[in-house]
Amino acid sequence: THRIPTGAPHMSIYEGPGGVYDGERNEHGEWEGRGVYKFSDGSVYDGEWVANQHHGRGTIYYASGSSYEGQWVAGHKHGKGTYRWHDGRVEIGYYNRDQSYGEGCMWSADLRSAWRIVDDGVYVEEISLTQAREIAEKVGETPPSPTTYRGRRIEVSL
């Protein structure tokens, strides 16, 4: 593992056994601020960091084709967010240490059907698309539309 200075006082590229980090760091050398981490499995996290952990707002693009965009605390999905499954389904809701909780909603891959999700899938019922949009807006996330519902991938070459 080694650091490659980028010339900026608080920016660096870090290559390690688990992947490559390109982004801001604090005066102690910890990853802090905005940064991108490309995991060795092909997954990519692009977002905010505190003390070398995902913390704040960020997006992870999994190697499987799924993605999560939302809030993070101490390296965990925590707060509101949008999970896009590799098959096109979209789930919007709240997360607590990587587990969904509370009321959320899910759309089918073609966006023609929607379901209310409560308590991590313990209770699921089909709802109208209008109701699903209302739940998404209540959560504070943008409901999917035909132009934004597919998982987005980014390529990072460091």
N, C-alpha and C positions, 0 to 999 in steps of 0.2 A: 504494500500500500504506500502511496505517496501523494503529495500535493503538487499540483502544477500551478504556479502563480499566473494569474491572468493579467497582471499589471494594475488592476484596480486595487485600492488598499484593502477592501473587505470582500473581495471576490476570489473564488478559487475553484479549481477542478480537483476533485478527490477521486482517486481510483482505488477500489478495494475489492476484496473477494466477492462481495455481494452485488457490486455494481459501480456506477459512476455518478458523482454529484457535481453539478455545476451551479454555483449560486453564491449568495451572500453568506458571510459569516461574521460573528461578533469578534470583539477584541481578544477573546479567549480561544478563538479558532473554531468555535462551535458553529454548526450550520444554523443560521438565524436570518430571517427576512425572506426574500423570494429565492426559490431554487428549484432545480429539476434533478430528480434522481432516476436514473435508468437502471433497473434491476437486471441481474444476470439472466433472469427468465424471460426478459423482453417487456415486462410491465414497466410503466413510467408514472411517477408522481410529479406533478407540476403544481407548485403552490407555496404556501407560507410554512416556515419552519421556526421552531424555538427549541434550543438546547438539543439539537440533532434529531428532533422528532417532528412529524407532520403536526402542525398546530396553527389553527386559523382557518382560512378558506383555501381549498385546493381540490385538485382532480387527480384521481388515479385511473390510469388506463391499464386494465389487466391484460396479460398475454392472451387470455381466452377470448378477448373481444368485448367483454363487459367493462363498464366504467362506473365510477362514483364521483360526483361533484357535490361538494358541500363542506360542512364544518368538521374540523378535526380538533381533538384535544389529546395531547400527550401521545400521539401516534395512533389514535383510534378514531373511527367515525363517531362523532359525538355532536349532536345538535341536528339541524335540519339539512336535508340533502336529497339528491336525485340519483337513483341507481338505474343504469341502463344495462339490461341483460344482453348477452351476446345474440340472443334470438330476436331482439327488437322490443321486448316488453320494457315498460318504464314504470318504476316505482318511486313515488315521492312521499317523504315522511320524515319522522324523527328517529335519531339513533342515540343509543346510550352504550358506550364502549363496544362498538361494532354490531350491536344487536338492535334491530328496529323495535320501536315501542310506540305506544299511543296510536292515535288515528293517522292513517295515511291512505294512499290510493295507488292503484296499479292500472295501467292501460295495456291492452293486448298489442301485439306487434303491429297490427294494421290500424290501431287507434280507433277501432269501431266499438270496442267494449271496454268497460271499466269496472273496478271492484273497490269497495271500501275495505281497508285492512285495519284491524284493531288488535292490539296486544300480540305483535309478532306473528300474525296469521292465525291466531286462535279463532278469531271470528272474521269471516269474509262474506260479503254479500255483493251481488251485482248492483251497480248504481248507474244513473244516467251520466253521460259525458259532461253535462252541465254541473252535476253534483261533484264529479271528480275534479273539474276545474276549480270549483269553489273550495274544495279541500286543499288543493295545491296552493291556491292563493292564500288560504288561511295559514298554511305552513310557512308561506313566504318564498316558495319556489315557483319558477315559470312552468306552466303546464306544457306538455309536449305538443308540437305541431308537426304536420307532415314534413316540414323542412328541417326540424331539429331533433326528431325522435330517435334516429339511428345513432348507435354508439360512434363516437368520434375517436379516431386514432391519431396520434402524432408520432412522427419519427424524430428521434433526437440522435444526432451524431456528434459525439464529443471526442 
